[in-house]
Structure formats: C-alpha cells, structure tokens
C-alpha cells in the first residue's frame, strides 16, 4: 500500500518522491514484513452465535461506543472547520470507521461459510446488521478518502491512512478477538518494532517531501554552504556612520575610528 501508492503517484500524477521518500517506502515494507512474521493468529470463531457473544462483551461495546462518538465528533464538528487544512481529520474518520468495516467483514465471512454449509444464516439478525454496517462504513470511508485525495498529496494520504488504519485494526483485534492473549514476548516485541518501523518510514516520506534530495546531489545537500565568519580585529573596528536618506548630499561622509 505505502510504496505502491507513493511510486505510482510519482510516475502517474507527477508528484515528487525524493531519496528520503524512497527510503521511507523501503522502511514501511520492512516494517510490514516484520509485523506479518510476528502477527498473532486469529482466534477460531466459526458460527454467528460465537460472533454475537463476542460483539456483546462489555469491553468491545465500550470501545465501539468511544469510536462512534469520536467519529461523530470528527464528522460534524472538526471536519467542516479543519478538514481542508489538516490531513489527519479526514484520514482519522476513515480509520475509525475501518474498525467497524473490518469487524463486519469478519462476521460476514463466517456467515458466508455457514450459508454454504447449509446453516440458516439469512434468518439470523446479525447477518443483516453486519451488511448494513459494512455498507455504511465503506461508503463513509470512500467519501472521506476521496476528499482527502482531492486536497492533499497522494503519496502522503495513503501512508498516513495506512498507519492510522493499522493502529485501529490492531486495537480492535485485541479487544474483540483477543488475538494477543496467546502471543509470546518475542512476538509482541517484534510486532511493536515492525509497527514503529512503519511509522518511521511514513515520517521520512512526509516530513522531507519538499526537499530536493537524490543520490546525485546528496554531497551538495550535506555540505555546509554557509560562508565562514569573517574575523575582525577587536582593537580597530571601522564603523561608517552614513545615512544618505537623511543627510544632505553636500555634507561629507563621516567615519569614526575606535581604538
């Protein structure tokens, strides 16, 4: 997601991708690989009844209520005021809504497998709740993602969206499916380090996007081009006191010598 969007926007849309941006794409790819290696395995949920029991847990209900309140605050208060100038507003809306879409897709996947197994999933109310939630969440995500792409640089939108969306999805998985319960300390550290590597790569891609840095001009960029300070004699400093805008032209210039 991160390198593909940055590279394609560079070639197809003419957006700049300097050396630090390419390094950020590489770090994002490395961090994603580390996360996949240490990722927790899904907890086995095979029926809609099991999915319903997990959705009814107090921890997830409180988490979903907080996300919904945050989403409404962003949509109706912050987006009209700061959405045109702050890239995080629209992308945060997409990421928060992503928690509901991922959970809905998980539940619908279980429903589809149950349908082909001959289970009466169409009569189960959770199936239609998940369908409505998925349609509403995906529509909202597409709407605000397109708004963000219309205003901001494509090579910045997708990396930041990736980080925010991944953060929300990981948190949702922890609360809903408790995927980290059986993880070892090594896997937890590896997952966190991989995610921090992705954030570092996105930071390089975003923070230095306007710098003209490449392998060809890297020595000139690193070289200090500031002129060396001129050493002046402390005992004899010549000060010219001349304000031609005020003094008449017929008056001679005055110099003062301090010793």
N, C-alpha and C positions, 0 to 999 in steps of 0.2 A: 504493500500500500504506500509506504513512505517513499522508497526510491522510485517506484514506477510513476507516481503522480508528479514527483519533482522532475524526473528526467523527461517525461512526456510533455509536461508544461513548458520545459525549457526548449524542446525541439518544435513542438506544435504551436505553442502560444507565444513564443519569443521571450519568455521570462528568463531572467538571469539565474544561472546556477554556477557559482564560483567554486574554488577549490575547497573552501570550508564547508560549503553546501554538499559537495560530493562526499567529503569525509563524514558529514552528519548522516547522509544516506547509508554509508557503509556501517557506521556505528548502530544505526537503527536496525539494519539487517542482522548484525552480530547479536544485538540485544534480543531481538525476536527469536533467533536461533537458541540462545541460552534459555529463554523463557519456555520454549517448546520442549527442550530437553528435560527441564525440571518441573514441567507443568503437572498439576495434580490430575489424577484420573477422575472421571465423572462417577458420582455415586449412582448406583443402579436404581433407576426409577422406571418401572415397566407398565404401570397402569395409571389411569386418570385418578383413581382413588388415592394412590400414593402421592400424586402430584397435588391433589386438592389438600391433603393433610399438610404438605409442606408449605403451600401457599397460605394456609390458615394459622401457621405458627406465629405467635406474638412478635417475635423478633423481626420476621420478614414483613409483617403488617405495619409495624412501626417504621421500618426502613422505607417501605413503599409510600407511606404517608408523608414522610420527610421529602422524598424525591418528588412527589406530586406537588407538594407545597412549594418547593424550590422551583419547579418547572413553571408553575402558575405565576410566581413572582417574577421570573425572568421574562415570560411572555408578555404579561400585561403591564409591568412596571419598568423593568430595566431595558428591554428590547426597544420600545419606542423612543427612549431617551438616549441610550448609549450604543445601540446596535450598529449604527452607521460608522462609528468611530472605534469601537472596541471589538477586536476579533473574537474575544472569548465569550461574548454574550450569546451569539447565535450557535457557536460550537458547543457551548455548555448545554444549551437546550437540546441539541441533537444527542449529546452524550447521555444526559439524564433520561431522555425518552428511550435511549437504546437499552437501558436496563429492562424496561417493560417489553420491548420487542424481542430481546434475547430470551427472556423467560417465556414469552408466548410461543416462540419458535420451538423451544424445548418441549413445552406441553403439547403443541400440535404435532410434533414428531412422534410423540407417544400415541397420540390419537390416531394418526395415520397407520402406524403399525398395528394398533388394535383393530382398526377398521378392516384391514386385510386379513386379520386373524379371526374375523367374524364376531368381534365384540360390538355391543350396541353403543358405540361412541357418539353417534348422532343424537341419541336421546339424552346424553349427558350434558347438563347445562354448562359445565366448564369448557366444553369444546367451543361453543358459540361465544362465550366470554373471551376466550383466547383469540378467536378470529376477529372479533370487534376490536380488542386491544391491539392486536397486531396491525390491522388496517389503519387505525387511528395513529399509532406510534410511527409507523413507516411514513405515512403521509406528512406528519409533522416534521420528521427528520428530513425528508426530501425538500420540504418547503424551506426550512431554515438553512439547510446546507446549500441550496441554490442561492439564497440571499447572500450567504457568506461568500460564495464563489463569485457573485456579481460585483462584490465590493473589494475583496481582498485577493492577494496573490494566491494562485492555486498551489504553488509549491509550499506555502505556509499553512493553508487551510487543512490539507489532508494530514500532514504530520501532527499538528496540534489536535486535530479531531481524533487522530489515532491514539494519542496519549490519553486524552480525556475519556474516550470511549472505552479503552482498555482498562483504565482505572475503575470505571463504573462497573464494567462487566466482571472484573475480578472480585470486587467488593460484593456484587450481587451473588456470585457463585459461592463465596464464603458464607454468606448469610442464608441463602436459600438451600443450597445443596451440601453445604459443609464439606467442601472438597479438600480443605486444608487440614482436616482433623487427622487424617492418616499420613500426612506428609512428614518426612524426616527433616532434621535441622539443615542438612546439606541442600535438600530440595528447596526449602524455604529461602535460604540464603541465595541460592542460585537464581530463583525466581525474582527476588528483590533486586539482585545485582543486574540481571538482564533488563529489568524494567528501568532501572536507573541509567543503564547504558543507552536505552532508547531515548530517555528524556535528555541526556547529554547530546545525543545526535540531533534531536529536534532543536535543542538550544543553539547548536552550531549552525543549523540550517536557517534559523530565524534571526539570530542576533547579528550575524555578519552578512546578511543577504545583499547589502548595498556596497560592500567592499569589492574593489577590483583586484581579486587575489587569484593568481594562477601559478602554475609551475614556472612559466616564463618570467614573470615579473616578481616572483617571490623574493629574490635577493634585494630588489629595489624597495619592496614594501618593508622588509625587515631593517633596511639600512636607515639610520637616523639622518634625515635630511636637514635638520635644524643647523644653522650656522653656529660655529663656535663663538662663544662670547669674547668680545674684544677687551683685552686687559688694558686698563688705563692707569696712568700714573696717579697715585693718591696725592702727591705733593703739588703737582701742577695740573689743574683742570681748567680748561678754557671754556667759558660759558659765554655764549653770544646772546646778548640782550638786544633783540631786534624785533619789533612788531610793526611791520611795514603797513599793516592795515590801519594803524592808528597814527603812527608818527608821520610827519610830512616828509615828502621825498627829498626836500632840500637839506634836511638835517643829516649829518654824518652818522654812520653806524657806530655803535658804542660797544667796545669789548672790555670785559673785566677779567683780570688775571688774579686768581687766588693762589697764594704761596704759603 
